[in-house]
Amino acid sequence: MLHIGGVRTALYSWLIARQTGGQFVLRIEDTDRGRYDAASEASIMESLRWLGLDWDEGPDVGGPYAPYTQSERLELYQDAARKLIESGHAYEDDTTPEELEELRTAQKAAGKPPGYDNRGRYKTKEEIEASRAAGKPVVVRFKIPDIGKLKFEDMVLGEVEFDLSLLQDFVILKSDGYPTYHLAHIVDDREMQISHVVRAPEWIPSTPRHILIHQALGWDLPNYIHVPLILGKDKSKLSKRHGAASALEYRDQGVLPEAIFNFLALLGWSPGDDTEVMTKDEIIERFSVERILKSPAVFDNDKLTWMNGVHIRQMSTDDLAGRVAPVLERPESEGGLPDSVSRPIDRDFLHSLLPLVHERLKTLNEATDALSFFFLDEVHPEVEALPGRKSDPETATKSLEASLEVLKFAEPFEPEHLEAEFRALAEKLGLKPGPLFTPVRVAVTGSTMAPPLFDTIVAIGKERVLNRVENAIRMLESARVS
């Protein structure tokens, strides 16, 4: 699945392409057949589409360097492996997995770091053919120089140097004919004319291997951009335990793609000032590789939620209605309105309600709790909640009975008129507005927290409001009798 780190890497690649007029390429790297999952492949595409990271070339849209799925390009990798063998930069190796495990065990027992000992370099062609005939797995390994230093220039990190004596020969073509990542992406980058390779910092130790393959094949290097690590708030590497791990999980939690895009862009990149909330176009305009940071970035879910709330508040009511409706129409078990509410919901009614809660929403999913009572025929408040903290059941009953009479005869049934009537009623009863308003609010919404009371009453409708207040009075009287 496309985790948040992978999403950010794709986002930076997309930004570079869009800012420079380049091409953003989607390539499916599926050569590890033991881990291949078609559902994950579909999820990757769905994640990118949801975020608006459209690709110019890819398996579904085609392009000049098709196919864009590695399992359909095996001949290219096998041909590259043959060329490396012929030039003396690679060799076939018949060391079995069992023999490799024995080697590692012996190395550990001797207090040595485990690793391949390059034994395949010394096998003859006849020995390899005999092993192949006997059904032993034969791989192709790249030959690392025994001594020397290797330097490369990273567009973020600057110059990076490695001691080649610390590296071991590594597999580039597996016994099943499939390449490893080390070979496959290099061949494809060359064939597809990839100019910039943007990837996570864990690939830095592998970069010398990739450079050596480029050099052995006589190919120019792409521009390497290793983006900073993403950490959780506890400063450990970001993982599932820090919250949602994939873009689609955040989508399902009610986070906007605009907010994730904005948040991830700033997770390792600075616009050069304190600007935090930005549109996609603003980010494209201001993005530059030079401002990608070297130090790790901290993923703060609270900040993402705050940023999501800001983006929600900046949306038009029409746009918000289009985003909220599918959330409300989910099954109740998946966070939607109670199943008793008929679907599809009335979009005009939803549009009229949203201004009451728009400023309060931090995620789209919060709309369910904020709006449910508007769609229900009746609500079931807790009898203990009806008086509120500053009143008592007897006073609450009298307040509701008096409120019922106001609600029955209020004309016009509009927020401003209702508020004036209720404030006059509070004065008549010798109450402050709170002890009067609270029982009414709980009676008509089922909750102590709700949008502005009189706008809410009008939106619910006179008949349903009267029924709910009458029900609350019965509840209080029944509780007093019992």
N, C-alpha and C positions, 0 to 999 in steps of 0.2 A: 504494500500500500504506500501511497505517496505521503510520507510523513512531513511534518512542518519544515524540517531542515531541507528536504528535497524540494518543497514548494518554494522556499526562499531562493534556492539555487536557480530553479527554473525562472522565477520572477526576475532575478538579476540578469539572466541571459536574455530574457524577453525585452527588458528595458534597454539593454545595450543594442539589440537588434532594432528596436523601434526608434531609438534616438538617432542611430546612425544610418537608417534606411537599409539595414541589413535583413537577413533572413533568419527567422527563428525556426529551428528544425526539431521535430519530434521523432526520435528514433527509439524503437522498442528493442532493448538489449535483453534478449531472452535465451542466451546461450547456456545458462545454468539450468539445465532441464529438470534437475531434481527439485528446484525451487519454483519452477514456472507455475503461474496461476492465472488462468484466463480472466478470472474475476478481478484480479489485481490490475491487470492490463486495462480493463474497462474502467476501473476506478481511477487510474491515473488520468485517462482522457477526460473523465467526468470532472475530476478535481480541477484540471487546467481550464476546461470550458467554464466551470462555475466562476472561476477567478477572472475570466476574461483574457486568459493567456492564449490567444489564438496562434496557431502555427501555420507557417507558410508552406512547409513541406512535411510530409508524414505519411504513415501507412494508409490513412483514410482519404487524404487529399492528393496524394501522389507528389510528383516533383521530378526534376531532371536526374536525380541520383537514386531512383527507386530500384529495388524495394527498400523500405525503411524499417524492416524487421530483420534482425540479425540472423535468425534461423533460416532465412531465405537467401542468405549471402555466404553460405559456408565455403563455396568454391574460392571466393576472394581470400578468405583467411588461410585456407589450405595452400593456396598458391604462394602467399606471403611467407608461410612457414617453410615451404620448399626452397624458396629463394634464400632464406636465412640459413638453412642447412647447407645449401650449395656454396654460400659465401663463407662458411665456417663460423657463423655467429650463433648457430643453434645446432642441436643434435637430438637424435632419438634416444629415448631412455626406457628400459624395460624393468626398472625397479618397481616392485609391486607395493601396494599399500601396506601389506603385512611387513615387508622388509623395511619400509620407511618407519613403521611403528617400532620395530625392533631397534632401528638406528636411534630414534629419539629416546627410547628407554635406556639404551646403553650410554648415550650422551648425558642424560640426566644423572645416571648412576656415577658417572665420572666427574660430575660437577661442571659439565660443559653446557653451553646454551644449545638447545635442540635446533636442528636444521639439516637441510640436505647437504651431503658431503661431496657433491659433484661426481659421484662414481660413474655416472652414465657417460661422462666425457671419454672414458677409456674403453668403452665397449666397441667391438668391431662390428662392421656391417653384417657379417655372417652371424654373430651372436644375436644381433637384433632380429634378423630374419628367422632364426631358429626359435626365438621367444615368440615371435608373432605367429609362426606356424603351430606352436604349442598352445596357442590361445592366451598367452600372457598379454596383459595390457601394455601398450607402447605409447608413450607420450612424446611430445617435442618440448625440449627445454631450451631457453635462451642462455647463452654463455656469458656470464658476467666477467669483465676483466679482473684479474687477480689483484691488481694494484692500481693506484691512481685516484685522483679527485675528479668530481664532476660538479660543475656549477650551472645553475640556470637562473634566469631572471623572472621573478613572479611580479605581476603588475600591482599586487597589493603588498607583498612581503619584501620586495626588492630581491637582492641576490641571496640565493640559498646554495649551500655547498654540502656535498656528501662524500664520504670516504667509501670508495667502491669495494675495498677489502672487507667491509662489514656486510656486504650483500652476498647472497647465494644464487646459483642458477635457479631459474623458475620456469614453471610450465606455461607454455603459450598455446599449445594445442593438446587437447585431451585425447584419450584413447578412443573415444566415440566419434572423433573427427570434429568436435565442436571446439572453438577457441575459448580461451579464458578472456576476461575483460581486458587484461594487459595488451593482448594482441588485437582483439576485435575492434575496440574503440579507436585504436590508432589507424588501422586500415580504413575504417569508415570515415574518420575525420579527414583523412587524406582524399578519399574518393569523393566525399561530399563537400570538400573545400571549406571545412570549418576553420574559422579564423580565431575564435576565442573559446577556450575550454574553461568553464566556470564550474568549480566543484568544491566540496567540503574539505576541511584541513586534514582529515584522516587519510586523504590521498597523497599528501606531501611525501611520505616515505616511499611511495610507489613511483613517484615522478622520475627518479633516476632510471628506473627500468624502462619507462616509456620513452625517455629521451634516448637511451641506448638503442632501442628498437628503431626509432626515427633515424638515428645516425647510421645504423647498420643497413637500412633500406635506402639511404641517401635522400631522405625527405626532410624538408624544412619543418621547424617546430611551429605549432600554433602559439598564441598568446595564452599563458597560464594565469588564471585568476583563482586563488584559493581563498574563499570567503571565511570570515571568522566563525568559530564554533558557537553554537547556541547553548546556553546554560539555563538551568532552572533557577528559581529565586534562591535556592540553597547553594548555588554555584557548582552543582554537579551537572554532568551532561544531561541535556534535556531528554526525558523519557516519558513513557506512558503515565508514570506515577505523578508527574507534574500536571496532569490534566489531559485533555484531548490531544491525540498524537497526530491526527490527520486533518486535512482541510475539510473533508466531508463530515467529520465529527463536529467540527465547529459550525458548519452549515446547519447540521441537525440540531445544534444547540441554539440556533437563532442568531448567529453572527452573520453580518452582511459581508459579501465578497469585497466590497469597497473598503471595509474596515480591516479585513485580513490583509488585503493588498497594501494598504497604507501602513499598517503595523509592521508587516514583514519587511517592507522596503526600508523602514527606519531601524530594523533589527540588524545592525551591522553597517549602516550607511548614514551619513550625515548630510543634510542639505546645505550646511554651512552656517545655519543660524538656529534659533530655537523653535522654528516652525514644526508643529507636530501633526496637525490635521491637514491633509492634503488630498486633492483629487488625483485620479490616475494621470490626467493630462499634465498636471503640475509636477508630478513625480517624474514623468517622462522628460519634461523640459529641463528639470534641474539635476537629473541623475548623472553621475559620472563615476567611472572606475576609480579615479583619483581620490574620491571621498569615501570609498569603502574602507572601513576601519580594520586595523590589525587585531585589536583586542577582542576577546569573546563578548558576545552580546547576551543579555539576560532576558529571558522570556517571562514577562509579568502578565499573568492572566487578568489581574485586576485592571491593569492599564489597558489591555485589549478591550475589556468590558466597557471601561470609560470611553475609549475611542469609538467603540461601536455605538454607544449612546449618543455621542456627538454627531456621528454620521446619520443616525436615525432622525435626530432633531433637524438636520439640514435637509431632509427629504420633503418633497411635497406630499400632501395628503393623498393624492392620486397614486403616487409611487408607493407610499407606505401601505395603502389599501391592497395594492397588487401583491405585495410581499407578505402581508399578514394573513390574507384570506386562506392561502394554502396551509398555513400553520393551524388556523382555527378549524379547518375542515379535515385535519388528520383524525384518525380514530382517537377516542378518549385515552386509550392505553398508550398512545404515542404522543400525548401532550396536546391533543386537540380539545375542542369543546366537548361537553358531555354528550354521550351518544344519543341522548333523548332530543338533542337539537337537530332539526332536519338539515340536510345538505342538499344542494349548495346553499350557503348562507346568502342573505340579501345584501348585495354589494352596496346598494345605495344606503341602507341602514348602517352598514359598517363604516362607510365614508362619513356619515354624520356623527358617528361615535368617536372616531379617531382623534379629532381635535381635543377631546376631553382627557386623553391619556398620552398624547403624542410626546409631550415634554418629559414624561415619567419613564418611558420605556428605555431600557438599556440593551435588551435583546428582543428579537421578534417573538421568541417563545413566551416572554412575559405578557404578551397581549392576551393569552388565554385566561390567566387569572384576572387580568385587569378588566376584561370585557365579558366574561362568562355570564354574569348575572343579568346583563342586558338581553341575552338570548333565551334565558330560561323563563318558563311560565311562572315558576315560584322558586323562592329561595328558602333555606332552612338555617337561620342564624342560631347561634348558641344562646340559650336564654340568659346565661350569665353575662354575655357580652352586651345585652340590650341597654342596661342602665349606663354603661360606660364607667370610667373610673371616678367621676365626680358627681355621681347620683346614686339612687337606690331604686329597687324594683317598684316601690309605690309611686315615687315621683316620675319614673319612666312610664308607668302605666297612664298616669294622668296626662303626661306630656303627649303620649301617642294618641290618647282619646281626643285631646284638644286639637292636635295636628290633623287628625282624621277629618274633623269638621272643616278645617281650613282648606284641606285638599279637595274635599267634595265640592266646595262652592267657589273656589278661587277662579276668577275670570279677569283677564285671560290666564290660561294655564301656561305661563311663560316664566323663565328663570328670574327676571328682575322683579316681576310682580310677586312671585312666590316668596322671594327673599324678604321683600318689604312686609308681606303678611306675617311671615314667621318671626321676624324681629319684633313686630308689634305684639305678636302672641307671647314671646318671651317676656316682654315688659309687663304684659297683662298678668302673666303667671308669676311674676317676680323672680324669674330665672335669668341667668346669663345665657347667651346663645348656645354655648357648648352643651350643657345638660339637656337642652331641648333638641338640638340638632343631632346629637349622637344616637339616641334611640331611633330616630327617623332614619338616619343613615344605615344603621345596622339592620333595621327592619326591611328596608327596600333593597339593600345590596347583599346582606348576609355577612358583611365585613365592616370592621372599624376603619379600614383604609379604602378610600374610594375617590373618584374624581369629584370636582366641585358639586356640592349636594344638589343644588336646584337645577343645574344643567342635567344632572343625572336623573332626577325625578322626571323632568320633561321628556328625556330620551326614552326612559322605560315606558312611559305612557300612563295616563291617569288611571285606567281600569286596573292595570297590574299593580300600580303603586297602592291603590286603596286596598286591594286584596292582601298585599304583603303587610301593610300596617295593621289591618284587622287580624291577620294571623299572628303577628307579634303580640298584640294585646291579649289574644287568647292564650298564648304561650305563657305570658307573665301571670295571668290570672290562674292558669292551671298550676303553675309552679307555686303560687302563693297558697292555694288550697291544699296541695299535697304536702 
